[in-house]
Each structure stands twice: as structure tokens, then as C-alpha cells.
């Protein structure tokens, strides 16, 4: 079994910063793509940022220049540094990882962490 454990959410004022972390553990062969998604109330879950094992990165247009995704492959951990936060960034943030177990790839999700940005 593979688990993704997130941490770092919370309440912050507009313009502030937060750093999210997500660590993968369990029977892992290798952790391939890792990413962060978010879901605001009444809305669909959308990609925020993702990073391949080799370091290629994609960002949603809405967070470019404000958020930075990074990872530590030795720790199977992905981070999301969020700066210049806006009220519209308020959402539950979910970690996502594509993990190789044996000869198969599986997609796993974290439990979600709430980020609330007050105006």
C-alpha cells in the first residue's frame, strides 16, 4: 500500500505565503510524476502544478510567478511554495503521484489540506 501524506495548509492573509509538503511512503518502486491539484467549493479539481522525476514542470496560468513546485526524489517528497497568495487561491489542495509498484503504474491521492486566504 502506498500513502501520500500532506502537510502545511492553513489560514493566511492575502499576500502571505505557505509551503505545502507531500511525502509518499509504502511499497514504492519509484515515484514518477508528482503534482498538486486544488478544489474550491462547488468547483472541479484542477491542476495547480506538476513535476516529473526528471524535473520538468507545468503550472496553471493562475499561479505562474507566484507558486513554485519542487521535489526531493531521495525522500519521495514534493513541495509547493505558495507566495503572494490571493483569496481565490482558497481551496483544498491535493497531492497526486504516479507510482510504479512492481511492473504497474498507479495513481495515488493525498487526503487533502485546506488552504484559506483571507482578504
Buried (B, 14 or more C-beta within 10 A) or exposed (E): EBEBBBEBBEEBEEEBEBBBBBBBEEEBEEBBBBBBBBBEEEEEBEBBBBBBEEEEEBBBEEBEEBBBBBBEEEEBBBBBBBBEBBEEBBBBBBBBBBBEBEEEEEEBBBEBBEBBBEE
